[in-house]
Amino acid sequence: MIQKLRHKFILINMLLVTAVLLIVFATLLYSTYSRMYNESVQSLTFTLERGTGQGGQLGFGAQLDPPKLEMGGKRQQNGFSHNPVFLVSVDESGTQQLVFSQNAQVSNDVVSEAMAHALKDDQDQGSLLSLQLRYMRKTTDTGTLYAFVDVSNDVAMLRNTLLTSLLIGLGGLGAFFLISMFLANWALRPVQRAWEQQRQFVADASHELKTPLTVILANLGILLSHKEDTIGQQQKWVENTREEAQRMKGLVEDMLFLAKSDATRDPIPHMPFNFSDTVWSCLLPFESVAFEKGVTLDSEVAPDLTLKGDSGQMKQLVSILLDNACKYAGSPGRVFLKLEGGEKITLSVQNTGDPIPPEDQEHIFERFYRADKARVHSEGGYGLGLAIAKTITESHRGRIEVQSDAEHGTTFTVTLPPAE
């Protein structure tokens, strides 16, 4: 799926870039053609005006002085261009005469061929593509004047512009293709990571659910094979089935919590509550848990610290951190919880025991991740507690971090914004 999405991203990007380049180059070519066309029309118009003597009549056989040209630009102040132009007169009897030419020596054959095409078109103005000429005619009292301008330079310039645009366009498309590949990989990297995490999540969840289901089915098979026995006689298998069902229920509830968090992303209700009291309510039940595990539980809780959010979720967060600390503190061990205020409310839970390796600290908040898989499984965990803790913290606009070494043990620190 990711590969198809990457290809679609590149295709859409290339189509958009191609459309933009086509529009830009088409606009460039059209503007160049329009400019050249207007200049040639102006040259033809001025030539006809000169031929009629600026409103008067030009006698046939008369010769106009060629206009003076200023070098340095195609378009001149007097209306002429550097392109060759010539003027032909046709009297009432049909006699054709070259009145004058500019920037070119025009032979009689060229005049005859040009006039033949112009008379055949019978239009006031037009283009002779085979001769690369553009013409314009004007009727006078004594006949008709035909002005011609050579547009071969314009055609060559348009051809060169088209070729240059094509080369630039192909080079640009090649460069954009490489950029699109890079951008596709960069933009889809989070999607690919999320997709891989989702696949891993489904695989891990299936594996974790398979174990208690296998035990439950095995216990039920044993019970069915002793139908004549009472529940009391098979109490061990019944209790074992109940324990596995409870573990599976807890796993399903944790997965549902994470799934809802991923799907809805609904804002947490901004209800103020006393976070200090919430922490105390979590500490009291864990005193007996810590005592059974041979762990000393100490705390330092600042009073009357207020948060805005979901008190139930924050209670779950504290319970997850305390439960995790008691599991891995060792026996004898020590767990120390500290809650302090200030610009930020900081909750830290420190425990003794084996440190978390640095390579595992980067993944400790990932779902189903276990730094010590055998030990975690023996403690009844699934690797979802810290992932839930991170989700709750981030939904309350906070941050959770872990530090672990052999000298100071393991410390989870949660930083939260106080209620305003």
C-alpha positions, -999 to +999 in steps of 0.1 A: +000+000+000+028+024+009+045+017-025+012+025-043+008+057-023+043+067-031+037+062-068+005+081-067+022+110-048+049+112-075+024+109-103+002+137-090+033+159-083+046+154-118+012+161-134+010+194-115+045+204-124+040+194-160+008+215-162+025+245-146+055+242-171+031+239-200+012+270-189+044+290-184+060+280-217+028+284-236+024+319-222+060+327-231+056+315-267+023+333-271+037+366-258+067+362-281+045+355-311+022+384-302+051+408-299+065+397-333+031+398-349+024+433-337+058+445-349+053+431-383+018+446-386+032+480-376+059+477-402+034+468-429+011+496-418+039+522-419+051+509-453+016+514-467+014+548-453+048+557-468+036+543-501+006+566-502+027+596-493+011+600-458-024+605-471-015+616-506-010+594-537+022+579-549+027+579-586+037+546-601+073+544-610+082+568-583+109+556-558+108+564-521+140+570-502+146+542-478+140+553-442+170+558-420+173+530-394+189+531-360+208+500-350+205+484-316+170+472-316+145+454-338+118+480-335+127+515-347+112+549-340+100+552-376+080+520-374+103+498-395+120+467-383+152+451-393+132+424-411+132+429-449+101+447-462+091+457-497+061+474-513+044+464-546+018+485-565-008+471-588-026+495-611-061+491-626-047+472-656-030+447-633+005+458-639+027+450-609+056+473-599+081+471-570+079+505-554+108+501-529+124+475-506+143+477-474+171+456-460+169+431-489+174+428-526+140+416-540+140+398-574+112+399-598+106+362-593+100+367-555+077+396-563+057+376-588+054+346-565+045+367-535+018+386-555+005+354-569-002+340-534-015+373-521-040+377-550-050+341-546-058+347-509-077+379-517-075+391-481-066+425-467-038+408-447-025+374-442+005+351-441+023+332-468+038+303-449+056+287-479+074+320-485+077+330-448+061+364-456+033+384-441+014+409-463-011+437-460-029+455-489-044+489-492-066+502-520-060+537-534-076+558-561-051+546-587-047+510-577-037+487-549-006+486-527+007+454-513+033+455-484+053+424-476+075+417-446+099+388-442+091+368-410+118+341-414+137+355-385+106+355-364+099+319-373+135+309-365+133+327-332+100+310-323+115+277-333+145+283-311+123+294-283+102+263-286+133+241-287+148+258-257+116+256-238+114+219-246+149+212-234+144+232-202+111+216-197+125+181-200+154+189-178+131+205-153+108+175-153+137+152-147+149+174-118+114+175-104+110+138-107+141+133-085+128+159-061+094+142-061+109+109-052+128+125-023+097+144-011+075+113-014+099+093+007+102+121+032+065+128+034+054+092+036+080+083+062+056+090+091+028+071+073+051+042+067+062+042+103+026+043+115+016+015+091+044-007+103+035+001+139-001-008+132+009-041+116+032-048+145+004-038+169-020-063+153+006-090+152+016-085+189-021-082+200-029-115+182+000-132+198-009-119+233-045-129+229-035-163+216-017-173+248-046-168+273-071-183+248-049-214+244-048-218+282-085-213+286-093-238+259-069-263+274-085-259+309-120-263+294-108-295+276-096-309+310-129-300+326-149-316+298-128-348+301-139-351+338-176-344+335-184-365+365-163-343+388-177-314+408-165-278+405-147-282+438-127-312+425-116-292+394-113-258+412-077-254+401-086-254+364-116-231+370-095-206+388-068-207+362-093-201+335-107-172+354-072-156+359-065-159+322-099-145+313-092-115+335-058-110+320-073-111+285-100-086+296-073-062+308-054-065+276-085-059+255-094-028+276-059-014+272-060-019+234-095-003+233-082+027+252-053+031+227-075+026+197-100+052+209-072+076+216-058+071+180-092+073+164-109+102+180-082+125+194-110+143+212-099+171+235-097+163+272-124+181+292-108+211+309-121+203+344-099+215+372-091+189+399-067+185+428-039+165+414-022+161+448-053+143+461-053+121+430-017+111+437-025+103+473-054+081+463-031+061+441-003+058+467-024+042+494-034+010+475+002+005+464+015+004+500+003-032+504+015-041+469+050-028+477+050-046+511+042-079+495+071-075+470+096-064+497+097-028+483+099+004+504+074+030+491+083+066+499+067+098+487+070+136+488+037+152+475+033+190+474-002+199+485-031+215+465-016+213+430-044+218+405-046+204+369-072+207+342-081+175+325-095+141+332-089+130+368-096+094+359-070+093+333-044+110+355-051+084+382-045+057+356-012+074+347+000+075+383-010+038+388+008+027+357+040+044+369+038+030+404+029-005+393+058-005+368+082+008+395+071-018+421+075-046+396+111-038+387+124-023+420+138-057+431+136-072+466+146-055+487+141-024+467+128+012+470+103+033+451+102+071+456+074+093+442+078+130+441+052+156+431+062+193+430+048+225+415+061+257+400+058+269+364+052+233+355+039+204+376+064+176+378+057+140+388+086+117+391+086+080+401+120+065+408+128+028+415+159+008+422+167-024+403+184-032+371+187-002+347+170-001+313+196-004+286+201+028+265+191+011+233+157+001+250+150+035+264+143+049+229+115+023+225+102+019+260+070+039+252+062+018+221+032-005+223+040-041+232+077-033+236+095-052+263+130-045+274+131-079+293+104-100+276+107-130+299+106-110+331+077-088+319+056-118+309+062-134+343+049-102+359+017-104+339+024-074+317+018-069+280+040-039+272+010-015+269+012+004+302+039+029+293+023+034+259-010+043+277+010+066+301+025+085+271-009+088+254-025+102+286+004+126+292+004+140+256-034+144+257-029+166+287-003+187+268+025+172+289+057+153+283+070+120+297+107+110+299+128+082+313+163+082+327+180+049+338+215+040+350+230+016+375+238+043+400+205+062+402+181+035+391+152+042+368+132+075+369+101+083+349+093+121+348+060+136+338+058+173+332+024+189+330+011+225+326-007+237+357-043+249+357-045+286+349 
